[in-house]
């Protein structure tokens, strides 16, 4: 949320953000994942949204990732953290912490404004992955919304698997 606010608010320095028009659509593409996770918790809807997110990434955004633009790396770190919420992804599970660590290292080395905010965001992705490894996917998903004002995991609708009925 802090990164979204930093993109939509005019910086105090008055400098124009050259990557704003590339980063905002990707954050908009991430928002249905958060909404679905909150309303349906861990469900097939969430899993599909996580898996298809890369199809919404523009070539311009991928260039930013390749150039190690810190905000693009934070977005990718969060996406890979979401991947750990998907069941039966054992074949990528060991690589997830390493990808987030590599993103963290690149952001730490980068010369950028709002570095603390970006490092806090990556730390949030690390916490989700750590919680999933230690306590399971449900706890990791719950942690995502822990500090969001006015958002309570328990109030979100819970997905009910009714495929076994009838």
C-alpha positions in Angstrom: 0.0 0.0 0.0 2.8 2.4 0.8 4.3 1.8 -2.6 1.0 2.5 -4.3 0.7 5.7 -2.3 4.2 6.8 -3.2 3.3 6.3 -6.9 0.0 8.2 -6.9 1.1 11.1 -4.7 3.3 13.9 -6.1 6.7 13.7 -4.6 7.8 16.6 -2.4 10.8 17.1 -4.6 8.5 17.8 -7.6 10.5 15.4 -9.7 8.5 13.4 -12.3 8.4 9.6 -11.8 9.4 8.2 -15.2 8.2 4.6 -14.3 4.8 5.5 -12.8 2.9 4.7 -16.0 4.5 1.3 -16.1 4.3 0.3 -12.4 0.7 1.4 -11.7 -1.0 -1.0 -14.1 1.0 -3.9 -12.5 -0.2 -2.9 -9.1 -3.7 -2.7 -10.5 -3.2 -6.3 -11.8 -2.1 -7.4 -8.3 -5.2 -5.9 -6.6 -7.6 -8.7 -7.6 -5.3 -11.2 -5.9 -5.6 -9.3 -2.6 -9.4 -8.9 -3.0 -9.9 -12.6 -3.9 -7.6 -13.7 -1.0 -9.5 -11.5 1.4 -13.0 -12.5 0.3 -12.4 -16.2 -0.7 -9.3 -16.9 1.4 -7.3 -19.8 -0.1 -9.4 -20.9 -3.0 -9.1 -21.9 -6.6 -10.0 -18.3 -7.6 -6.9 -17.0 -5.7 -4.7 -19.7 -7.1 -5.7 -18.9 -10.7 -5.2 -15.2 -10.2 -1.7 -15.8 -8.8 -0.7 -18.1 -11.6 -1.9 -15.8 -14.4 -0.5 -12.5 -13.0 2.6 -12.7 -15.3 0.2 -12.6 -18.3 -0.6 -9.0 -17.2 3.0 -7.9 -17.1 3.9 -5.6 -19.9 7.2 -5.7 -21.8 8.0 -2.3 -20.3 7.6 -3.7 -16.8 9.8 -6.7 -17.6 12.5 -4.3 -18.8 12.3 -2.6 -15.4 12.7 -6.0 -13.7 15.7 -6.8 -16.0 17.2 -3.4 -15.1 16.6 -4.2 -11.4 14.4 -1.2 -10.8 13.7 -1.5 -7.1 9.9 -1.1 -7.2 9.6 -3.6 -10.0 11.7 -6.1 -7.9 9.4 -5.5 -4.9 6.4 -6.3 -7.0 8.0 -9.5 -8.3 9.0 -10.5 -4.7 5.4 -10.2 -3.6 4.2 -12.2 -6.6 6.7 -15.0 -5.8 5.5 -14.8 -2.1 2.0 -15.4 -3.3 3.1 -18.4 -5.2 4.0 -20.1 -2.0 0.3 -20.0 -1.0 -0.6 -22.3 -3.9 -0.8 -26.0 -2.9 1.3 -28.6 -4.7 3.9 -26.1 -5.8 6.7 -28.2 -4.1 8.9 -27.8 -7.2 9.3 -24.1 -6.7 9.0 -23.9 -2.9 12.8 -24.0 -2.2 13.6 -21.3 -4.7 11.1 -18.8 -3.4 13.2 -17.5 -0.4 16.2 -17.2 -2.7 14.3 -15.1 -5.3 13.1 -12.8 -2.6 16.6 -12.6 -1.1 18.0 -11.7 -4.5 15.4 -9.0 -4.9 16.2 -7.7 -1.4 19.9 -7.6 -2.1 19.3 -5.6 -5.4 17.0 -3.1 -3.7 19.5 -2.7 -0.8 22.3 -1.9 -3.3 20.2 0.5 -5.4 20.3 4.2 -5.2 16.7 5.1 -4.8 14.3 7.2 -2.7 12.0 5.5 -0.3 14.5 2.7 0.2 13.2 2.0 3.7 9.6 1.7 2.4 10.8 -0.8 -0.3 12.8 -2.8 2.1 9.8 -3.0 4.5 7.7 -4.2 1.6 10.2 -7.0 0.8 10.4 -7.8 4.5 6.6 -8.3 4.4 7.0 -10.8 1.5 9.7 -12.7 3.5 7.4 -12.8 6.6 4.6 -14.4 4.5 7.0 -17.0 3.1 8.4 -17.7 6.6 4.9 -18.0 8.1 3.9 -20.4 5.3 6.9 -22.6 5.9 6.5 -22.6 9.7 2.7 -22.6 10.3 1.1 -23.3 6.9 -0.6 -21.5 4.0 -3.6 -20.2 6.0 -1.4 -18.4 8.5 0.8 -16.9 5.7 -2.3 -15.6 3.9 -3.7 -14.2 7.1 -0.4 -12.3 7.8 -0.8 -10.4 4.5 -3.7 -8.4 6.0 -2.4 -8.2 9.6 -1.5 -4.5 9.6 -4.2 -3.2 7.2 -6.4 -0.7 9.0 -10.0 -1.7 8.8 -9.3 -5.1 7.3 -10.0 -8.2 9.3 -9.2 -11.7 7.9 -12.0 -13.2 9.9 -14.6 -10.9 8.3 -13.7 -11.9 4.7 -16.0 -14.5 3.2 -14.6 -18.0 3.4 -14.6 -20.2 0.3 -16.6 -23.3 0.7 -15.7 -26.3 -1.5 -19.1 -27.5 -2.6 -17.8 -29.6 -5.5 -18.5 -32.8 -3.5 -22.2 -32.2 -3.2 -24.7 -33.6 -5.7 
